[in-house]
Amino acid sequence: MAKSTNTWFREKILLGMTPRDYIISNVNVPNLIAAVFLSAGVGVMIYRLLFGLGPSTNLSDNYPWGFWIGFDILVGIALAAPGLALGTAVHLFGMKDYHHFVRPAILSSLLGYVFAVFALLFDLGRYYRIPYLIGYSWGFASILFLIGWHFFLYINICLIEWAPALFEWLNLRKLREFFTKMAIWATIFGVIIAGGHQSALGGLYLVVPGKLHPLWYSTLLPVFFLLSAIFAGISMVIFESTISHRVFKRQLKNFDQAQFDRRTIGLGKAAASALFVYFILKFFDIAHYNNWSYLNTPYGYWYLVEILGFVLFPALLFTHAAIRHKPNLVRWTGFLTALGVILNRLNVSIIAYNWYIPISQKYYPIWMEFALSLGVVTMLVLFYRFIVNRMAIMYEHPEYESAH
């Protein structure tokens, strides 16, 4: 029995290597860099739990939410939308040509949400009471209650969608077949849930019309957050697939570069459409509130950098790349678009928040806030690599029919 267990562990976890060989194979420069990031991040996590939020952040009464909410939650959840975008396209709209992208997208969403909630624990004063949200405290009038429940439900939905790959790895055929059949229903429910909380994150800022700069504040904030999450999800699929197809190239035995380029351009077209819709709505929003005068101010110039440089410009680049058939340009533009979403979320949550406060009184994250977030991102990347190296994520399992 012990021998059987050791064999399973060696084959499934250590990739067929002995413990010594496995450890040696992981001693390399990227892993050493990751170890440094993890050490700093875990150290800050322990420090925050021991000494509280005060010493480990620059939060104040004026800024009760800082970098951990702005980056780990608002940015993290927006960039964790690949599963929403690709799952909807393939399972609901029948775009089977993109099935190759679905499992990596689902895994990205699952890990994105799990680690966003993990990071959130360090920003909550009473982090140990987070389970109260599920079965004890029922705050139906609270947007945060809605978001918390949606996070909980969507993580379970992603687990259902990811489960076929897990049970292929464990060779549990009946469970794999059961969860494969559930995928379509999970996707339908997931569209409702993900769409709800993506927009609700924008709805959190509807209660601060006097604190958020007029160029960023709008009653359409929930719509803007949902739309930007859509092109963020598509852009992350483009960006992640570019990297993963290089890093895990050995797993792609029948890889067709021309077909991959064609699909990438198709994703670029979808992202361009969402970006143009977003830009037009932003234009009409300024006109509706008559905020033209704010554009000729320092904050207005920064707003134009965001809208023109990271919305209109990527939309035009995607369009040009599709017309001229330039897949590499689509890939670079996907990265640029993701940066734009990061900028937008940080503008709403930090930079344009309390815009009238003197610079000396504004919130500036300290190094520990950056270190913790970097540590969480490193964990996410390492878990993603661990799973992809062991399960049929980038390819179809040879012993099973296609379930992508």
C-alpha positions in Angstrom: 0.0 0.0 0.0 2.8 2.4 0.9 4.6 1.6 -2.3 1.4 2.3 -4.3 1.0 5.6 -2.5 4.7 6.5 -3.2 4.3 5.6 -6.9 1.2 7.8 -7.2 2.9 10.7 -5.5 5.9 10.4 -7.7 4.0 10.2 -10.9 1.2 12.7 -10.3 3.0 15.3 -8.1 6.7 14.9 -8.9 6.2 14.4 -12.6 7.9 11.0 -12.5 11.1 12.2 -10.8 12.6 11.3 -7.5 12.2 13.9 -4.7 15.9 14.8 -5.1 15.7 15.2 -8.9 12.5 17.2 -8.6 14.1 19.7 -6.1 17.1 20.0 -8.3 15.0 20.7 -11.4 13.3 23.6 -9.6 16.5 25.3 -8.7 16.7 28.0 -11.4 16.6 31.8 -11.7 12.8 32.3 -12.1 12.1 30.2 -9.0 14.8 32.0 -7.0 13.1 35.3 -7.9 9.7 33.9 -7.0 11.2 32.7 -3.7 12.3 36.3 -2.9 8.9 37.7 -3.7 7.2 35.0 -1.6 9.5 35.5 1.3 8.8 39.3 1.4 5.0 38.7 0.8 4.6 36.1 3.5 6.7 38.1 5.9 4.4 41.1 5.5 1.3 38.8 5.8 2.6 37.6 9.2 3.5 41.1 10.3 0.0 42.4 9.4 -1.7 39.6 11.3 0.4 40.3 14.4 0.4 44.1 14.4 -2.7 45.0 12.5 -3.5 47.3 9.6 -2.1 50.5 11.1 1.6 49.7 11.1 1.4 47.7 7.8 -0.5 50.2 5.6 -0.9 53.9 5.1 -4.7 53.7 5.5 -6.4 56.5 7.3 -9.9 57.9 8.0 -9.8 59.7 4.6 -8.6 56.5 2.9 -10.1 53.4 4.6 -9.5 51.4 1.3 -6.1 51.4 -0.2 -3.9 49.5 -2.6 -5.0 46.1 -1.3 -8.6 46.8 -2.3 -7.7 48.8 -5.4 -5.3 46.2 -6.9 -6.0 42.9 -5.3 -9.8 43.1 -5.5 -10.9 45.7 -8.2 -8.0 45.0 -10.6 -7.7 41.3 -9.7 -11.4 40.5 -10.3 -11.4 42.5 -13.5 -8.4 40.5 -14.8 -10.0 37.3 -13.6 -12.7 37.5 -16.2 -11.3 35.2 -18.9 -13.6 32.4 -17.8 -16.6 34.7 -18.1 -15.6 35.9 -21.6 -14.5 32.5 -23.1 -16.9 30.3 -21.3 -19.8 32.4 -22.6 -18.5 32.4 -26.1 -17.9 28.7 -26.3 -20.6 27.1 -24.2 -23.4 29.6 -24.7 -22.8 31.0 -28.2 -21.4 27.8 -29.7 -18.0 29.3 -30.8 -16.3 25.9 -30.6 -13.4 27.2 -32.6 -12.1 28.7 -29.3 -12.5 25.7 -27.2 -8.7 25.4 -26.9 -8.7 28.6 -24.8 -11.5 27.6 -22.4 -9.6 25.5 -19.9 -6.7 28.0 -19.4 -9.3 30.8 -19.1 -11.4 28.9 -16.5 -8.2 28.1 -14.5 -7.2 31.8 -14.6 -10.6 32.8 -13.3 -10.6 30.2 -10.6 -7.2 31.1 -9.3 -7.8 34.8 -9.7 -10.9 34.7 -7.5 -9.4 32.4 -4.9 -6.3 34.5 -4.5 -8.4 37.8 -4.5 -10.4 36.5 -1.6 -7.1 35.3 0.1 -5.6 38.8 -0.3 -8.9 40.3 1.0 -8.4 38.5 4.3 -5.4 40.8 5.1 -7.4 44.0 4.4 -10.3 43.0 6.7 -10.1 44.1 10.3 -11.9 40.9 11.5 -10.8 38.6 8.8 -11.7 35.6 10.9 -15.4 36.5 10.6 -15.6 36.2 6.8 -17.5 32.9 7.1 -20.3 34.9 8.8 -21.2 36.2 5.3 -22.2 32.8 4.2 -24.4 31.5 7.0 -24.8 34.0 9.8 -25.0 37.7 8.8 -27.6 38.4 6.1 -27.2 42.0 5.0 -29.5 42.1 2.0 -29.3 45.9 1.7 -25.5 45.9 1.4 -23.6 45.8 -2.0 -20.7 44.2 -0.2 -23.0 41.4 0.9 -24.0 40.9 -2.7 -20.4 40.9 -3.8 -19.3 38.5 -1.1 -22.0 36.0 -1.9 -21.3 36.3 -5.7 -17.6 35.7 -5.1 -18.4 32.6 -3.1 -20.8 31.3 -5.7 -18.6 32.1 -8.7 -15.6 30.3 -7.1 -17.8 27.2 -6.9 -18.9 27.7 -10.5 -15.3 27.8 -11.6 -14.5 24.7 -9.6 -17.3 22.9 -11.4 -16.0 24.1 -14.8 -12.4 23.1 -13.9 -13.4 19.7 -12.4 -13.3 17.7 -15.6 -9.6 18.4 -15.9 -9.0 17.4 -12.3 -10.9 14.1 -12.6 -9.1 13.3 -15.9 -5.8 13.7 -13.9 -7.2 11.4 -11.1 -8.6 9.0 -13.7 -12.1 9.2 -12.2 -14.2 8.7 -15.3 -17.7 8.9 -13.8 -17.0 12.1 -11.9 -15.4 13.6 -15.0 -18.5 12.8 -17.1 -20.8 14.2 -14.5 -19.0 17.5 -14.2 -18.6 17.7 -18.0 -22.4 17.6 -18.3 -22.8 20.2 -15.6 -20.4 22.7 -17.4 -23.1 24.3 -19.6 -25.4 24.9 -16.6 -22.5 26.3 -14.5 -21.6 28.6 -17.4 -25.2 29.9 -17.6 -25.3 30.6 -13.9 -21.8 32.0 -14.0 -22.7 34.6 -16.6 -25.4 35.9 -14.3 -23.2 35.8 -11.1 -20.0 37.2 -12.7 -21.9 40.0 -14.5 -23.6 40.9 -11.3 -20.6 41.3 -9.1 -18.4 42.9 -11.9 -21.0 45.7 -12.1 -21.5 45.7 -8.3 -17.8 46.5 -7.8 -18.5 49.8 -9.7 -21.7 50.2 -7.7 -19.6 50.4 -4.5 -18.5 53.9 -5.6 -21.9 55.3 -6.3 -22.1 56.3 -2.7 -19.2 58.7 -2.9 -20.2 61.4 -5.5 -18.5 64.1 -3.5 -15.2 62.2 -3.1 -14.7 60.7 -6.6 -13.6 63.1 -9.3 -16.5 64.1 -11.6 -14.7 62.7 -14.7 -14.7 59.2 -13.1 -17.9 59.4 -11.1 -21.1 58.4 -13.0 -24.3 56.6 -12.4 -23.1 54.3 -15.1 -20.2 53.1 -13.0 -21.7 49.6 -12.8 -22.0 49.5 -16.6 -18.5 50.8 -17.1 -17.0 48.2 -14.7 -18.9 45.4 -16.4 -17.9 46.5 -20.0 -14.3 47.0 -19.0 -14.3 43.5 -17.3 -15.3 42.0 -20.7 -12.5 43.5 -22.7 -10.1 42.9 -19.7 -11.1 39.2 -19.8 -10.5 38.9 -23.6 -7.2 40.8 -23.3 -6.0 38.5 -20.5 -6.9 35.5 -22.7 -4.7 37.0 -25.4 -1.9 37.9 -23.0 -1.9 34.6 -21.1 -2.2 32.4 -24.2 0.8 34.2 -25.7 2.9 33.4 -22.6 1.6 29.9 -21.9 2.1 28.8 -25.5 5.8 29.7 -25.1 6.3 28.4 -21.6 4.3 25.1 -22.1 5.2 24.6 -25.7 6.3 21.0 -25.1 2.7 20.1 -24.2 1.4 21.3 -27.6 2.2 18.3 -29.9 -0.1 19.2 -32.8 0.2 23.0 -32.5 -0.9 24.9 -35.6 0.6 28.4 -35.5 -1.6 29.7 -38.3 -4.7 28.6 -36.6 -3.6 30.0 -33.3 -2.9 33.4 -35.0 -6.3 33.4 -36.6 -8.0 32.8 -33.3 -5.9 35.5 -31.6 -7.1 38.0 -34.3 -10.7 36.9 -33.7 -10.2 37.7 -30.0 -8.7 41.0 -30.9 -11.9 41.9 -33.0 -14.1 41.1 -30.0 -11.9 43.2 -27.7 -12.0 46.1 -30.2 -15.8 46.0 -30.3 -16.1 46.2 -26.5 -13.5 49.0 -26.3 -15.4 51.1 -28.9 -18.7 50.7 -27.0 -17.0 51.6 -23.8 -15.3 54.7 -25.4 -18.6 55.9 -26.9 -20.4 55.5 -23.6 -17.7 57.5 -21.8 -18.0 60.2 -24.4 -21.8 60.5 -23.9 -21.3 60.3 -20.1 -19.1 63.5 -20.2 -21.7 65.2 -22.4 -24.5 64.2 -20.1 -22.9 65.6 -17.0 -21.4 68.6 -19.0 -17.9 67.8 -17.6 -16.0 69.3 -20.5 -14.4 72.0 -18.4 -12.7 69.4 -16.2 -10.7 68.1 -19.2 -8.6 71.3 -19.2 -7.2 70.5 -15.7 -4.4 68.3 -14.4 -7.0 65.6 -13.6 -8.5 66.1 -17.0 -5.2 65.5 -18.7 -4.7 62.3 -16.7 -8.3 61.2 -17.7 -7.4 61.8 -21.3 -4.3 59.6 -20.9 -6.6 56.8 -19.7 -9.3 57.2 -22.2 -7.3 58.0 -25.3 -4.1 56.1 -24.5 -5.6 52.9 -23.0 -9.1 52.7 -24.6 -9.3 54.4 -28.0 -5.7 53.7 -29.0 -5.9 49.9 -28.2 -9.3 49.8 -30.0 -7.7 51.3 -33.1 -4.7 49.0 -32.8 -6.9 45.9 -32.6 -8.8 47.1 -35.6 -5.7 47.7 -37.6 -4.2 44.4 -36.6 -7.4 42.6 -37.7 -7.5 44.3 -41.1 -3.8 43.8 -41.7 -3.7 40.3 -40.2 -1.0 41.1 -37.6 -1.4 38.6 -34.7 1.7 39.9 -32.9 0.2 43.4 -32.8 -2.9 41.9 -31.3 -0.8 40.3 -28.6 1.0 43.5 -27.6 -2.3 45.4 -27.7 -3.9 42.8 -25.3 -1.1 43.6 -22.8 -1.7 47.4 -23.3 -5.5 47.0 -22.8 -4.9 45.0 -19.5 -2.7 47.9 -18.3 -5.5 50.3 -19.1 -7.9 48.3 -17.0 -5.4 48.3 -14.1 -5.0 52.1 -14.5 -8.8 52.7 -14.5 -9.4 50.7 -11.4 -6.6 52.4 -9.5 -7.9 55.8 -10.7 -11.3 55.1 -9.3 -10.2 53.6 -6.1 -7.1 55.7 -5.2 -5.9 58.4 -7.6 -9.1 60.2 -8.4 -10.6 59.4 -4.9 -10.6 62.4 -2.5 -9.3 64.5 -5.5 -9.7 67.8 -3.6 -7.5 66.8 -0.7 -4.0 68.5 -0.6 -1.2 66.4 -2.0 0.4 66.2 1.4 -2.7 64.5 2.9 -3.2 62.0 0.1 -2.8 58.3 0.4 0.5 56.7 -0.8 1.0 52.9 -0.3 4.0 51.9 1.7 6.4 49.1 0.6 4.6 46.5 2.6 1.4 46.9 0.7 3.2 46.4 -2.6 5.2 43.4 -1.2 2.0 41.6 0.0 0.3 42.1 -3.3 3.3 40.9 -5.2 3.5 37.9 -3.0 -0.1 37.0 -3.7 0.4 37.4 -7.5 3.5 35.1 -7.2 1.5 32.5 -5.5 -1.1 32.6 -8.2 1.5 32.2 -11.0 3.1 29.3 -9.2 -0.2 27.5 -8.6 -1.1 28.0 -12.3 2.2 26.5 -13.4 1.8 23.6 -11.0 -1.6 22.7 -12.3 -0.8 23.2 -16.0 2.3 21.0 -15.7 0.2 18.1 -14.4 -3.3 18.4 -15.9 -4.7 18.5 -19.4 -5.2 22.3 -19.5 -3.3 23.3 -22.6 -4.2 20.1 -24.5 -6.8 17.4 -24.7 -6.3 14.3 -22.6 -5.5 11.4 -24.9 -7.6 8.9 -22.9 -10.8 11.0 -23.0 -13.1 12.5 -25.6 -12.8 16.2 -26.1 -14.6 18.2 -23.3 -13.1 21.6 -24.1 
